[in-house]
């Protein structure tokens, strides 16, 4: 973790502030949060999520991406990790169940960037932390590290196996890859009047009651975290 300012920033980004194993709770907490961030990003992306066996319980090949001929601890699966990382395993199970229950994350066709069934909003929209739609210039802003994604559950073009229309809840996905917390402003009521928190990778434990936010409210997304909000019908 030594070096100039640029080197220190690079180290914090890739190694969470320390190279290799450490007992530093801040570094360890960030690494666990990054695991949840990667799993959440993958699980809520369109298409088939390709998860390497063991990712759900923190398995690693020590950075070796070509371990097919390594008949040793690099490629073996240590099933004790299942108990050691029970919190990550539980989060992954809840995450995959969440994906299974919501077809808006499992579309079989490309987004069109427009409304299909007259819901009043498009099937997808990209938002700034200020709650406004991203402009062409904002897409090219090199320092931007945060973005919001609106997925419209009323604009899914795929029919079910019986040919019936599929509808789902609508969601806001708030991504913060910055090294500081950001307050996202929720968009106007045309996108949704009330939003209920479904996932927060900074606080992944199951909750009895989830926070609710009205249109225009601010939602704190902690450093390097993802918050998923469901539109309350």
Secondary structure, DSSP 8 states (H G I E B T S, - for coil): --SSHHHHHHHHHHHTTSSS----HHHHHHHHHHHHHHHHHHHTSSS-----TTGGGT---TT-S--TT--STTT---TTHHHHTHHHHHHHHHHHHHHHH-GGGS-SS---SS-SS--SS-SEEEE-TTSSB--HHHHT-TT--EEEEEE-TT----B-TTS-B-----EEEEEE-SSS-EEEE---TTT-SEEEEEEETTS-S--SS--EEETT-EEEE-TTEEEEEEE--
